[in-house]
Amino acid sequence: MNYRFCGNSGLQLPLISLGLWHNFGEVDNFSIATDVILHAFEQGITHFDLANNYGPPPGSAEINFGKIFQTHLKNHRDELIISSKAGHLMWEGPYGDGGSRKYLMASIDQSLKRTGLAYFDIFYSHRYDPQTPLEETIQALIDMVKQGKTLYVGLSKYPVDKALEAYRMMQAQHVRCLIFQDRYNLLNREPEADVIPMNKQFEVGFIAFSPLAQGLLTDKYLNGIPENSRAAKPHGFLKKEDVSPEIIHKIRRLNVLAEQRGQTLAEMSLVWLLHNEAVTSVIVGASSVKQLQNNIGSVKNIGFTEAELGEIMRINNDE
Ligand SMILES: NC(=O)c1ccc[n+]([C@@H]2O[C@H](COP(=O)([O-])OP(=O)(O)OC[C@H]3O[C@@H](n4cnc5c(N)ncnc54)[C@H](OP(=O)(O)O)[C@@H]3O)[C@@H](O)[C@H]2O)c1
């Protein structure tokens, strides 16, 4: 595994990180979840990404990670970067969603309890909440660092103008924002417009989530929706209608390009993200050790010719 410095911080992250959004909840197979996490760590994946609401049910991914950590990884705490987040709906009533200080402070305490950790390495505001003053949310993040509940803080999916304001507020209190998390993959290149340039300018790390577009950027949906795939599961975030004829058409064209490069579509999709040095890491999901192995193995043949980049752009633009 290779590592990249996260923005201008001293913290390095592995090129491939593991996310626990799907496949690690109470509804999932605990033995497979354990194998995936332990295999990841053996292969040098030091970064595991959680959120309060991951499951289902919400909270159960943190509980399961906590059990695996306490049984197998406790002695390696100083070799691990564990993140969690709060911002989306977690519990009923006015204090279990959004960006209020009340919600964020209660949530980090709950997440620490569920995982059994003494602190997180990174804690994120999971989304911008237009109903809460930005200063309130950001002050809560700053105070979490000052209270020793997290070492670093990050933002996820924030509009650029709000992120910039937040970076300035944090800087003024000597708590820099470490990292920005956003959806970025071959089917969604939105962050290229302003999110990635902004983070580069402010020397904040950038980490891409759903780098395989939840599995669409693999060969699994080329001939229909397989049983047991995320799109086939009732609780999966990827819906059957997301596997549309238009998307399949694009994926087929990308698959041809990947074959010409001697790679699988999943491999090409991950290295395409990583060929941009401004991308600190990509957070993959995996429902098996085999998938994770494929994804870790992808980090080679990282260069792209101008012709290949041009072809990707034409596919993106449906030309
Ligand atoms: N900040 C946010 O708001 C936010 C939002 C979303 C995600 N995230 C983070 O990003 C992480 C990753 O998101 P994601 O799970 O959508 O990532 P992803 O890597 O785009 O998709 C993962 C899914 O793709 C399939 N897959 C992975 N590797 C494969 C391979 N080599 N061959 C075939 N299929 C493969 C599996 O689906 P099957 O289950 O079908 O096998 C797997 O569950 C999350 O766990 C979370 O930590 C953050």
The ligand as an ORCA input file, in Angstrom:
! r2SCAN-3c Opt
* xyz 0 1
  N     -19.853     11.345      3.183
  C     -20.895     10.745      2.691
  O     -21.991     11.291      2.656
  C     -20.750      9.360      2.130
  C     -21.750      8.852      1.276
  C     -21.562      7.583      0.751
  C     -20.427      6.837      1.070
  N     -19.497      7.347      1.924
  C     -18.295      6.568      2.318
  O     -17.721      5.951      1.180
  C     -17.647      4.548      1.378
  C     -17.714      3.824      0.082
  O     -18.964      4.044     -0.581
  P     -19.565      2.919     -1.504
  O     -19.791      1.685     -0.698
  O     -20.691      3.516     -2.263
  O     -18.277      2.669     -2.470
  P     -18.062      1.958     -3.851
  O     -16.669      1.419     -3.753
  O     -18.401      2.882     -4.965
  O     -19.109      0.750     -3.898
  C     -18.931     -0.383     -3.106
  C     -19.732     -1.554     -3.684
  O     -19.273     -1.857     -4.995
  C     -19.186     -3.254     -5.155
  N     -17.764     -3.584     -5.366
  C     -16.679     -3.079     -4.711
  N     -15.554     -3.589     -5.222
  C     -15.907     -4.406     -6.216
  C     -15.171     -5.215     -7.126
  N     -13.843     -5.237     -7.098
  N     -15.858     -5.945     -8.045
  C     -17.205     -5.918     -8.078
  N     -17.961     -5.178     -7.244
  C     -17.316     -4.417     -6.312
  C     -19.787     -3.887     -3.908
  O     -21.177     -3.994     -4.137
  P     -22.050     -5.310     -3.861
  O     -22.563     -5.121     -2.491
  O     -23.101     -5.220     -4.920
  O     -21.156     -6.509     -4.001
  C     -19.517     -2.824     -2.871
  O     -20.395     -2.907     -1.784
  C     -18.795      4.263      2.343
  O     -18.655      3.022      3.000
  C     -18.662      5.439      3.269
  O     -17.616      5.208      4.179
  C     -19.639      8.601      2.450
*
